[in-house]
Amino acid sequence: MLYWALIFFVVAIIAGVFGFGGIASASAGIAQVLFFIFLILFVVTLVARVVRK
């Protein structure tokens, strides 16, 4: 999931450089959502591991 967030972030940067503002903002929004989902799943996994031990 972090991989896809980085891909969308790179697409947003490239689109912004070439002047495609709509595509850049959409890609940045998708990257942000994927990054936060990754963070939530990462924290849940860490807590589950601590509780198991």
Order of alpha helices (4+ residues) and beta strands (2+ residues): alpha-alpha
